Amino acid sequence: MTPAQHGTDSRLHPSCVTDLNQPTFDAEWQRRAFGLAVALSEFGHYPWEDFQRELIDEIGRWEEAPADVRGRRAYYEHWAAALERVVRRHGLLEDGYVNPEDRVDEPASD
């Protein structure tokens, strides 16, 4: 499929492009997290807008945390944390399914 054809194919997710704006990844887990988020949305498990809002909220929580607490976080770490929250909120994983050492911590409640 050419980039010109992509614009008319409604089956493809808007973030899956075939031109120079395609996503880039530094590690395989980033590619997998990206693909999983897109696939779960495309298969109707949640609206893409739910994931987008959660990603924005995740980055916002990180930005609002005190600098000495938040540490450095790469974009796809935010992506993975947002994905986990959306998957949990939509009931796609049973509690305890994800290994505790791999779990993204929930923010503290006020």
N, CA, C and O atoms as CSV, one atom per row, in Angstrom:
chain,resi,resn,atom,element,x,y,z
A,1,MET,N,N,0.842,-1.166,0.000
A,1,MET,CA,C,0.000,0.000,0.000
A,1,MET,C,C,0.891,1.234,0.000
A,1,MET,O,O,1.870,1.292,0.744
A,2,THR,N,N,0.570,2.189,-0.801
A,2,THR,CA,C,1.347,3.424,-0.854
A,2,THR,C,C,0.835,4.398,0.191
A,2,THR,O,O,-0.295,4.252,0.658
A,3,PRO,N,N,1.639,5.398,0.577
A,3,PRO,CA,C,1.161,6.389,1.535
A,3,PRO,C,C,-0.102,7.092,1.055
A,3,PRO,O,O,-0.976,7.408,1.863
A,4,ALA,N,N,-0.208,7.337,-0.224
A,4,ALA,CA,C,-1.402,8.005,-0.752
A,4,ALA,C,C,-2.642,7.138,-0.551
A,4,ALA,O,O,-3.720,7.649,-0.248
A,5,GLN,N,N,-2.485,5.820,-0.722
A,5,GLN,CA,C,-3.611,4.913,-0.521
A,5,GLN,C,C,-3.985,4.811,0.944
A,5,GLN,O,O,-5.155,4.604,1.267
A,6,HIS,N,N,-3.026,4.951,1.831
A,6,HIS,CA,C,-3.283,4.795,3.261
A,6,HIS,C,C,-4.370,5.739,3.738
A,6,HIS,O,O,-5.211,5.349,4.548
A,7,GLY,N,N,-4.370,6.962,3.257
A,7,GLY,CA,C,-5.338,7.946,3.702
A,7,GLY,C,C,-6.777,7.557,3.425
A,7,GLY,O,O,-7.685,8.085,4.068
A,8,THR,N,N,-7.015,6.653,2.491
A,8,THR,CA,C,-8.378,6.273,2.146
A,8,THR,C,C,-8.770,4.919,2.725
A,8,THR,O,O,-9.907,4.487,2.535
A,9,ASP,N,N,-7.887,4.253,3.407
A,9,ASP,CA,C,-8.184,2.930,3.958
A,9,ASP,C,C,-8.622,3.078,5.402
A,9,ASP,O,O,-7.785,3.269,6.284
A,10,SER,N,N,-9.937,2.993,5.663
A,10,SER,CA,C,-10.461,3.209,6.999
A,10,SER,C,C,-10.186,2.042,7.937
A,10,SER,O,O,-10.446,2.158,9.135
A,11,ARG,N,N,-9.667,0.918,7.436
A,11,ARG,CA,C,-9.369,-0.225,8.298
A,11,ARG,C,C,-8.117,-0.004,9.119
A,11,ARG,O,O,-7.924,-0.681,10.130
A,12,LEU,N,N,-7.268,0.914,8.721
A,12,LEU,CA,C,-6.003,1.142,9.411
A,12,LEU,C,C,-6.158,2.204,10.486
A,12,LEU,O,O,-6.893,3.177,10.321
A,13,HIS,N,N,-5.457,2.000,11.581
A,13,HIS,CA,C,-5.453,2.973,12.669
A,13,HIS,C,C,-4.659,4.201,12.227
A,13,HIS,O,O,-3.639,4.055,11.554
A,14,PRO,N,N,-5.103,5.406,12.588
A,14,PRO,CA,C,-4.404,6.621,12.147
A,14,PRO,C,C,-2.925,6.673,12.515
A,14,PRO,O,O,-2.147,7.337,11.830
A,15,SER,N,N,-2.519,5.980,13.592
A,15,SER,CA,C,-1.114,6.024,13.985
A,15,SER,C,C,-0.254,5.038,13.196
A,15,SER,O,O,0.972,5.062,13.312
A,16,CYS,N,N,-0.873,4.180,12.404
A,16,CYS,CA,C,-0.132,3.201,11.605
A,16,CYS,C,C,0.037,3.755,10.199
A,16,CYS,O,O,-0.777,3.493,9.313
A,17,VAL,N,N,1.065,4.498,10.014
A,17,VAL,CA,C,1.294,5.136,8.728
A,17,VAL,C,C,2.492,4.505,8.039
A,17,VAL,O,O,3.322,3.854,8.674
A,18,THR,N,N,2.566,4.704,6.763
A,18,THR,CA,C,3.662,4.112,5.997
A,18,THR,C,C,4.644,5.162,5.503
A,18,THR,O,O,5.425,4.896,4.590
A,19,ASP,N,N,4.617,6.345,6.090
A,19,ASP,CA,C,5.528,7.384,5.644
A,19,ASP,C,C,6.558,7.683,6.744
A,19,ASP,O,O,6.738,6.889,7.667
A,20,LEU,N,N,7.217,8.810,6.636
A,20,LEU,CA,C,8.283,9.151,7.578
A,20,LEU,C,C,7.778,9.463,8.986
A,20,LEU,O,O,8.581,9.565,9.913
A,21,ASN,N,N,6.461,9.618,9.166
A,21,ASN,CA,C,5.909,9.918,10.482
A,21,ASN,C,C,5.622,8.665,11.299
A,21,ASN,O,O,5.023,8.751,12.371
A,22,GLN,N,N,6.041,7.504,10.810
A,22,GLN,CA,C,5.761,6.274,11.545
A,22,GLN,C,C,6.489,6.270,12.880
A,22,GLN,O,O,7.554,6.873,13.017
A,23,PRO,N,N,5.912,5.587,13.866
A,23,PRO,CA,C,6.554,5.562,15.185
A,23,PRO,C,C,7.917,4.876,15.119
A,23,PRO,O,O,8.152,3.995,14.292
A,24,THR,N,N,8.797,5.301,16.007
A,24,THR,CA,C,10.112,4.674,16.117
A,24,THR,C,C,10.269,4.134,17.530
A,24,THR,O,O,9.675,4.662,18.470
A,25,PHE,N,N,11.057,3.095,17.679
A,25,PHE,CA,C,11.200,2.406,18.952
A,25,PHE,C,C,12.673,2.165,19.241
A,25,PHE,O,O,13.466,1.899,18.338
A,26,ASP,N,N,13.022,2.264,20.522
A,26,ASP,CA,C,14.387,1.986,20.954
A,26,ASP,C,C,14.552,0.545,21.433
A,26,ASP,O,O,15.672,0.050,21.553
A,27,ALA,N,N,13.430,-0.123,21.705
A,27,ALA,CA,C,13.483,-1.493,22.225
A,27,ALA,C,C,12.252,-2.256,21.745
A,27,ALA,O,O,11.217,-1.665,21.440
A,28,GLU,N,N,12.383,-3.563,21.686
A,28,GLU,CA,C,11.283,-4.404,21.219
A,28,GLU,C,C,10.044,-4.284,22.104
A,28,GLU,O,O,8.926,-4.333,21.591
A,29,TRP,N,N,10.212,-4.127,23.434
A,29,TRP,CA,C,9.047,-4.009,24.308
A,29,TRP,C,C,8.225,-2.782,23.958
A,29,TRP,O,O,7.005,-2.794,24.121
A,30,GLN,N,N,8.870,-1.713,23.478
A,30,GLN,CA,C,8.145,-0.509,23.082
A,30,GLN,C,C,7.265,-0.794,21.865
A,30,GLN,O,O,6.108,-0.377,21.820
A,31,ARG,N,N,7.807,-1.493,20.897
A,31,ARG,CA,C,7.054,-1.874,19.699
A,31,ARG,C,C,5.854,-2.743,20.092
A,31,ARG,O,O,4.754,-2.572,19.566
A,32,ARG,N,N,6.077,-3.662,21.008
A,32,ARG,CA,C,4.992,-4.553,21.438
A,32,ARG,C,C,3.909,-3.788,22.193
A,32,ARG,O,O,2.721,-4.020,21.968
A,33,ALA,N,N,4.299,-2.888,23.078
A,33,ALA,CA,C,3.317,-2.091,23.818
A,33,ALA,C,C,2.498,-1.234,22.862
A,33,ALA,O,O,1.283,-1.104,23.015
A,34,PHE,N,N,3.170,-0.654,21.881
A,34,PHE,CA,C,2.470,0.150,20.876
A,34,PHE,C,C,1.467,-0.723,20.119
A,34,PHE,O,O,0.295,-0.368,19.991
A,35,GLY,N,N,1.934,-1.850,19.627
A,35,GLY,CA,C,1.072,-2.746,18.851
A,35,GLY,C,C,-0.093,-3.280,19.657
A,35,GLY,O,O,-1.205,-3.400,19.143
A,36,LEU,N,N,0.151,-3.602,20.913
A,36,LEU,CA,C,-0.912,-4.123,21.768
A,36,LEU,C,C,-1.985,-3.066,22.013
A,36,LEU,O,O,-3.178,-3.359,21.940
A,37,ALA,N,N,-1.561,-1.835,22.305
A,37,ALA,CA,C,-2.530,-0.756,22.540
A,37,ALA,C,C,-3.390,-0.529,21.300
A,37,ALA,O,O,-4.608,-0.386,21.408
A,38,VAL,N,N,-2.773,-0.494,20.145
A,38,VAL,CA,C,-3.510,-0.281,18.893
A,38,VAL,C,C,-4.434,-1.463,18.612
A,38,VAL,O,O,-5.607,-1.270,18.293
A,39,ALA,N,N,-3.914,-2.682,18.727
A,39,ALA,CA,C,-4.711,-3.875,18.410
A,39,ALA,C,C,-5.917,-4.012,19.334
A,39,ALA,O,O,-7.019,-4.301,18.868
A,40,LEU,N,N,-5.726,-3.810,20.631
A,40,LEU,CA,C,-6.855,-3.932,21.560
A,40,LEU,C,C,-7.946,-2.921,21.239
A,40,LEU,O,O,-9.134,-3.222,21.352
A,41,SER,N,N,-7.543,-1.735,20.844
A,41,SER,CA,C,-8.525,-0.725,20.451
A,41,SER,C,C,-9.223,-1.122,19.148
A,41,SER,O,O,-10.448,-1.056,19.045
A,42,GLU,N,N,-8.444,-1.529,18.173
A,42,GLU,CA,C,-9.031,-1.898,16.879
A,42,GLU,C,C,-9.968,-3.097,16.976
A,42,GLU,O,O,-10.914,-3.207,16.196
A,43,PHE,N,N,-9.714,-3.996,17.925
A,43,PHE,CA,C,-10.589,-5.154,18.105
A,43,PHE,C,C,-11.766,-4.833,19.026
A,43,PHE,O,O,-12.529,-5.728,19.391
A,44,GLY,N,N,-11.916,-3.567,19.400
A,44,GLY,CA,C,-13.095,-3.126,20.127
A,44,GLY,C,C,-13.072,-3.312,21.621
A,44,GLY,O,O,-14.123,-3.235,22.258
A,45,HIS,N,N,-11.909,-3.557,22.213
A,45,HIS,CA,C,-11.846,-3.735,23.662
A,45,HIS,C,C,-11.950,-2.416,24.421
A,45,HIS,O,O,-12.355,-2.394,25.583
A,46,TYR,N,N,-11.587,-1.326,23.770
A,46,TYR,CA,C,-11.775,0.012,24.325
A,46,TYR,C,C,-11.644,1.017,23.189
A,46,TYR,O,O,-10.959,0.758,22.200
A,47,PRO,N,N,-12.306,2.172,23.334
A,47,PRO,CA,C,-12.143,3.219,22.316
A,47,PRO,C,C,-10.731,3.812,22.393
A,47,PRO,O,O,-10.186,3.975,23.485
A,48,TRP,N,N,-10.153,4.126,21.264
A,48,TRP,CA,C,-8.802,4.696,21.227
A,48,TRP,C,C,-8.717,5.949,22.096
A,48,TRP,O,O,-7.681,6.210,22.707
A,49,GLU,N,N,-9.784,6.712,22.154
A,49,GLU,CA,C,-9.799,7.935,22.946
A,49,GLU,C,C,-9.576,7.635,24.433
A,49,GLU,O,O,-8.995,8.456,25.142
A,50,ASP,N,N,-10.029,6.470,24.914
A,50,ASP,CA,C,-9.767,6.092,26.309
A,50,ASP,C,C,-8.271,5.978,26.555
A,50,ASP,O,O,-7.760,6.458,27.567
A,51,PHE,N,N,-7.573,5.341,25.623
A,51,PHE,CA,C,-6.128,5.200,25.775
A,51,PHE,C,C,-5.450,6.567,25.694
A,51,PHE,O,O,-4.570,6.872,26.500
A,52,GLN,N,N,-5.852,7.386,24.732
A,52,GLN,CA,C,-5.245,8.707,24.590
A,52,GLN,C,C,-5.398,9.531,25.868
A,52,GLN,O,O,-4.441,10.155,26.326
A,53,ARG,N,N,-6.603,9.531,26.440
A,53,ARG,CA,C,-6.835,10.286,27.679
A,53,ARG,C,C,-5.960,9.752,28.812
A,53,ARG,O,O,-5.389,10.526,29.581
A,54,GLU,N,N,-5.859,8.437,28.907
A,54,GLU,CA,C,-5.050,7.849,29.977
A,54,GLU,C,C,-3.574,8.193,29.796
A,54,GLU,O,O,-2.881,8.457,30.779
A,55,LEU,N,N,-3.085,8.195,28.565
A,55,LEU,CA,C,-1.695,8.561,28.300
A,55,LEU,C,C,-1.443,10.018,28.681
A,55,LEU,O,O,-0.425,10.333,29.297
A,56,ILE,N,N,-2.356,10.894,28.321
A,56,ILE,CA,C,-2.231,12.310,28.689
A,56,ILE,C,C,-2.229,12.453,30.201
A,56,ILE,O,O,-1.412,13.187,30.758
A,57,ASP,N,N,-3.150,11.747,30.874
A,57,ASP,CA,C,-3.209,11.801,32.339
A,57,ASP,C,C,-1.933,11.251,32.972
A,57,ASP,O,O,-1.424,11.813,33.941
A,58,GLU,N,N,-1.420,10.153,32.425
A,58,GLU,CA,C,-0.202,9.532,32.953
A,58,GLU,C,C,0.977,10.501,32.866
A,58,GLU,O,O,1.723,10.660,33.832
A,59,ILE,N,N,1.144,11.137,31.731
A,59,ILE,CA,C,2.240,12.098,31.564
A,59,ILE,C,C,2.022,13.294,32.478
A,59,ILE,O,O,2.972,13.812,33.066
A,60,GLY,N,N,0.771,13.734,32.600
A,60,GLY,CA,C,0.456,14.856,33.485
A,60,GLY,C,C,0.778,14.562,34.936
A,60,GLY,O,O,1.337,15.410,35.631
A,61,ARG,N,N,0.427,13.350,35.409
A,61,ARG,CA,C,0.754,12.969,36.792
A,61,ARG,C,C,2.258,12.992,37.005
A,61,ARG,O,O,2.737,13.455,38.040
A,62,TRP,N,N,3.000,12.496,36.032
A,62,TRP,CA,C,4.462,12.478,36.131
A,62,TRP,C,C,5.012,13.907,36.162
A,62,TRP,O,O,5.895,14.219,36.960
A,63,GLU,N,N,4.489,14.767,35.293
A,63,GLU,CA,C,4.978,16.152,35.246
A,63,GLU,C,C,4.665,16.917,36.529
A,63,GLU,O,O,5.434,17.786,36.938
A,64,GLU,N,N,3.536,16.596,37.164
A,64,GLU,CA,C,3.131,17.302,38.375
A,64,GLU,C,C,3.858,16.810,39.631
A,64,GLU,O,O,3.868,17.502,40.649
A,65,ALA,N,N,4.450,15.647,39.567
A,65,ALA,CA,C,5.168,15.113,40.727
A,65,ALA,C,C,6.422,15.954,40.974
A,65,ALA,O,O,7.014,16.474,40.028
A,66,PRO,N,N,6.829,16.090,42.235
A,66,PRO,CA,C,8.070,16.820,42.523
A,66,PRO,C,C,9.248,16.188,41.777
A,66,PRO,O,O,9.324,14.967,41.642
A,67,ALA,N,N,10.143,17.013,41.306
A,67,ALA,CA,C,11.276,16.545,40.499
A,67,ALA,C,C,12.089,15.470,41.218
A,67,ALA,O,O,12.579,14.540,40.576
A,68,ASP,N,N,12.240,15.580,42.536
A,68,ASP,CA,C,13.044,14.601,43.257
A,68,ASP,C,C,12.320,13.264,43.421
A,68,ASP,O,O,12.938,12.271,43.805
A,69,VAL,N,N,11.034,13.230,43.136
A,69,VAL,CA,C,10.244,12.007,43.254
A,69,VAL,C,C,10.035,11.335,41.901
A,69,VAL,O,O,10.056,10.108,41.798
A,70,ARG,N,N,9.837,12.134,40.881
A,70,ARG,CA,C,9.416,11.566,39.598
A,70,ARG,C,C,10.504,10.849,38.826
A,70,ARG,O,O,10.200,9.909,38.092
A,71,GLY,N,N,11.736,11.243,38.956
A,71,GLY,CA,C,12.790,10.587,38.198
A,71,GLY,C,C,12.630,10.801,36.699
A,71,GLY,O,O,11.757,11.547,36.254
A,72,ARG,N,N,13.471,10.148,35.942
A,72,ARG,CA,C,13.427,10.253,34.484
A,72,ARG,C,C,12.559,9.133,33.953
A,72,ARG,O,O,12.677,7.990,34.394
A,73,ARG,N,N,11.692,9.449,33.012
A,73,ARG,CA,C,10.831,8.425,32.429
A,73,ARG,C,C,10.751,8.648,30.929
A,73,ARG,O,O,10.531,9.770,30.473
A,74,ALA,N,N,10.925,7.595,30.172
A,74,ALA,CA,C,10.853,7.674,28.718
A,74,ALA,C,C,9.395,7.596,28.271
A,74,ALA,O,O,8.541,7.077,28.989
A,75,TYR,N,N,9.127,8.113,27.090
A,75,TYR,CA,C,7.771,8.173,26.558
A,75,TYR,C,C,7.062,6.830,26.598
A,75,TYR,O,O,5.912,6.772,27.031
A,76,TYR,N,N,7.690,5.763,26.170
A,76,TYR,CA,C,7.003,4.471,26.123
A,76,TYR,C,C,6.822,3.846,27.504
A,76,TYR,O,O,6.035,2.911,27.649
A,77,GLU,N,N,7.522,4.332,28.508
A,77,GLU,CA,C,7.220,3.918,29.876
A,77,GLU,C,C,5.873,4.512,30.295
A,77,GLU,O,O,5.087,3.856,30.979
A,78,HIS,N,N,5.611,5.751,29.886
A,78,HIS,CA,C,4.296,6.355,30.122
A,78,HIS,C,C,3.235,5.568,29.342
A,78,HIS,O,O,2.148,5.292,29.850
A,79,TRP,N,N,3.573,5.220,28.111
A,79,TRP,CA,C,2.666,4.463,27.242
A,79,TRP,C,C,2.272,3.143,27.908
A,79,TRP,O,O,1.092,2.796,27.954
A,80,ALA,N,N,3.259,2.412,28.422
A,80,ALA,CA,C,2.988,1.113,29.051
A,80,ALA,C,C,2.140,1.283,30.314
A,80,ALA,O,O,1.238,0.484,30.566
A,81,ALA,N,N,2.426,2.316,31.106
A,81,ALA,CA,C,1.637,2.560,32.316
A,81,ALA,C,C,0.192,2.901,31.949
A,81,ALA,O,O,-0.741,2.417,32.590
A,82,ALA,N,N,0.006,3.721,30.934
A,82,ALA,CA,C,-1.344,4.072,30.481
A,82,ALA,C,C,-2.062,2.840,29.943
A,82,ALA,O,O,-3.249,2.651,30.209
A,83,LEU,N,N,-1.360,2.009,29.197
A,83,LEU,CA,C,-1.954,0.791,28.655
A,83,LEU,C,C,-2.411,-0.130,29.779
A,83,LEU,O,O,-3.512,-0.678,29.724
A,84,GLU,N,N,-1.576,-0.301,30.793
A,84,GLU,CA,C,-1.966,-1.167,31.904
A,84,GLU,C,C,-3.228,-0.642,32.584
A,84,GLU,O,O,-4.123,-1.421,32.912
A,85,ARG,N,N,-3.305,0.652,32.794
A,85,ARG,CA,C,-4.490,1.221,33.452
A,85,ARG,C,C,-5.746,1.031,32.606
A,85,ARG,O,O,-6.801,0.682,33.135
A,86,VAL,N,N,-5.642,1.255,31.306
A,86,VAL,CA,C,-6.805,1.087,30.421
A,86,VAL,C,C,-7.230,-0.380,30.385
A,86,VAL,O,O,-8.422,-0.681,30.443
A,87,VAL,N,N,-6.279,-1.277,30.291
A,87,VAL,CA,C,-6.585,-2.715,30.259
A,87,VAL,C,C,-7.273,-3.130,31.561
A,87,VAL,O,O,-8.251,-3.877,31.533
A,88,ARG,N,N,-6.776,-2.659,32.677
A,88,ARG,CA,C,-7.395,-2.998,33.969
A,88,ARG,C,C,-8.793,-2.396,34.078
A,88,ARG,O,O,-9.730,-3.072,34.503
A,89,ARG,N,N,-8.936,-1.128,33.696
A,89,ARG,CA,C,-10.233,-0.453,33.803
A,89,ARG,C,C,-11.292,-1.142,32.944
A,89,ARG,O,O,-12.463,-1.178,33.324
A,90,HIS,N,N,-10.908,-1.677,31.817
A,90,HIS,CA,C,-11.849,-2.348,30.926
A,90,HIS,C,C,-11.970,-3.841,31.231
A,90,HIS,O,O,-12.634,-4.572,30.496
A,91,GLY,N,N,-11.336,-4.291,32.303
A,91,GLY,CA,C,-11.485,-5.669,32.751
A,91,GLY,C,C,-10.881,-6.708,31.825
A,91,GLY,O,O,-11.404,-7.816,31.713
A,92,LEU,N,N,-9.788,-6.367,31.162
A,92,LEU,CA,C,-9.154,-7.289,30.216
A,92,LEU,C,C,-8.133,-8.211,30.863
A,92,LEU,O,O,-7.692,-9.174,30.237
A,93,LEU,N,N,-7.750,-7.934,32.102
A,93,LEU,CA,C,-6.816,-8.785,32.847
A,93,LEU,C,C,-7.377,-9.046,34.235
A,93,LEU,O,O,-7.917,-8.143,34.875
A,94,GLU,N,N,-7.250,-10.261,34.689
A,94,GLU,CA,C,-7.645,-10.576,36.057
A,94,GLU,C,C,-6.587,-10.043,37.015
A,94,GLU,O,O,-5.406,-9.977,36.674
A,95,ASP,N,N,-7.021,-9.660,38.224
A,95,ASP,CA,C,-6.063,-9.221,39.240
A,95,ASP,C,C,-5.030,-10.316,39.468
A,95,ASP,O,O,-5.371,-11.498,39.513
A,96,GLY,N,N,-3.766,-9.922,39.613
A,96,GLY,CA,C,-2.696,-10.864,39.866
A,96,GLY,C,C,-2.127,-11.511,38.620
A,96,GLY,O,O,-1.152,-12.258,38.714
A,97,TYR,N,N,-2.707,-11.248,37.444
A,97,TYR,CA,C,-2.212,-11.872,36.219
A,97,TYR,C,C,-0.837,-11.343,35.836
A,97,TYR,O,O,0.025,-12.098,35.386
A,98,VAL,N,N,-0.638,-10.040,36.017
A,98,VAL,CA,C,0.654,-9.426,35.715
A,98,VAL,C,C,1.560,-9.659,36.917
A,98,VAL,O,O,1.134,-9.489,38.059
A,99,ASN,N,N,2.808,-10.046,36.665
A,99,ASN,CA,C,3.761,-10.287,37.745
A,99,ASN,C,C,3.925,-9.029,38.585
A,99,ASN,O,O,4.084,-7.939,38.034
A,100,PRO,N,N,3.890,-9.159,39.922
A,100,PRO,CA,C,4.012,-7.981,40.788
A,100,PRO,C,C,5.252,-7.142,40.489
A,100,PRO,O,O,5.189,-5.915,40.556
A,101,GLU,N,N,6.377,-7.776,40.161
A,101,GLU,CA,C,7.590,-6.995,39.889
A,101,GLU,C,C,7.512,-6.243,38.571
A,101,GLU,O,O,8.294,-5.319,38.344
A,102,ASP,N,N,6.577,-6.622,37.690
A,102,ASP,CA,C,6.397,-5.939,36.417
A,102,ASP,C,C,5.297,-4.886,36.483
A,102,ASP,O,O,5.105,-4.132,35.529
A,103,ARG,N,N,4.576,-4.826,37.594
A,103,ARG,CA,C,3.405,-3.977,37.720
A,103,ARG,C,C,3.803,-2.499,37.796
A,103,ARG,O,O,4.785,-2.135,38.444
A,104,VAL,N,N,3.019,-1.663,37.122
A,104,VAL,CA,C,3.206,-0.207,37.201
A,104,VAL,C,C,2.443,0.264,38.419
A,104,VAL,O,O,1.251,-0.014,38.551
A,105,ASP,N,N,3.112,0.972,39.310
A,105,ASP,CA,C,2.473,1.434,40.535
A,105,ASP,C,C,1.395,2.460,40.228
A,105,ASP,O,O,1.561,3.334,39.378
A,106,GLU,N,N,0.282,2.328,40.948
A,106,GLU,CA,C,-0.797,3.300,40.867
A,106,GLU,C,C,-0.364,4.521,41.661
A,106,GLU,O,O,0.380,4.397,42.634
A,107,PRO,N,N,-0.829,5.715,41.251
A,107,PRO,CA,C,-0.481,6.901,42.031
A,107,PRO,C,C,-1.172,6.845,43.391
A,107,PRO,O,O,-2.241,6.252,43.533
A,108,ALA,N,N,-0.555,7.463,44.375
A,108,ALA,CA,C,-1.118,7.475,45.713
A,108,ALA,C,C,-2.417,8.262,45.721
A,108,ALA,O,O,-2.529,9.301,45.070
A,109,SER,N,N,-3.406,7.756,46.470
A,109,SER,CA,C,-4.685,8.457,46.595
A,109,SER,C,C,-4.565,9.545,47.642
A,109,SER,O,O,-3.820,9.412,48.612
A,110,ASP,N,N,-5.302,10.616,47.438
A,110,ASP,CA,C,-5.296,11.714,48.431
A,110,ASP,C,C,-6.255,11.406,49.563
A,110,ASP,O,O,-6.391,12.203,50.491
